[in-house]
Amino acid sequence: MFNAVRLLLLAGLLGLTACGGFLAPVPATTAPPTPLPTETPTIVWFPPTNTPTLLPTPTIGPTAAPLPGVGALLFADDFSQPAVWTTATSSAASAVVSGGRLVLSITGPGPLTLVSLRSKPAVADFSAVATVSLSLCQANDTYGMIFRAAPGDNYYRFTVSCSGQVRLERARGGSIEVLQDWLPTSDAPLGAPGQVRLGVWAVANEMRFLLNDNLQFTAHDPLLHVGTLGFFISASGTSPVTVTFSNLSVSSVTYVSPTPTPVPTSTPRPTRTP
């Protein structure tokens, strides 16, 4: 029996050996590849920036003077000579020179306009300035300076309203024409009491108008060239109007208006001498 068992064990060992040729060999275990180190990005804490290209700073030229060419003083009026002004007194209005001032007053119902002109001198190109004081003036009441006043009721009129507006008018034969319609201004007092410095600059066809030395507007008109100066007030309703004028000064102006454009001249070509 022991021999039989040995035979069986020996047969089993032989069978295992015979079958071993059909089994696939077990491959050798390969170690995984070592990963390459990953590059860590470098943090730039202060990145470079593009330097901006500096643009050239524009050069600002000088501002043109609002009243070019103003020269010597022609005359100044301290309102101590009533004879050179037209004056009158009535129940409705009065024009009086007193205390170094020209006082224009309307007490009657409007609409009504009161004018006082200086008899001399007549001026063409000039720059005039006067101080205006409002004692009684409301809403649409007006006042201003008259210039280039000529016989036949012809003149220009720089008009200021007590509502804070300015305009330019021209009288021809007593008929009023508007050359520059109403423009609002912050320089004019809004009613009384108030004070403003009134200015007119006129050269040939060009005229400039100022309040408190601030240019309000410029106008052009070719009709009236020379005349005297004066002042006026207008009452629009039933309220009285009283305005005084003082410290009138008039200066000469040497200025070509408008500035002529140079005309190019041709240079003659040399000719042959026969």
Beta strands, then each sheet from edge to edge (+ up, - down):
strand 1: 70-77
strand 2: 88-89
strand 3: 93-98
strand 4: 101-106
strand 5: 112-117
strand 6: 126-136
strand 7: 142-150
strand 8: 154-161
strand 9: 165-172
strand 10: 175-184
strand 11: 194-203
strand 12: 206-211
strand 13: 214-220
strand 14: 228-235
strand 15: 241-253
sheet 1: 1+ 15- 4+ 3- 2+
sheet 2: 1+ 15- 6+ 11- 12+ 13-
sheet 3: 5+ 14- 7+ 8- 9+ 10-
end
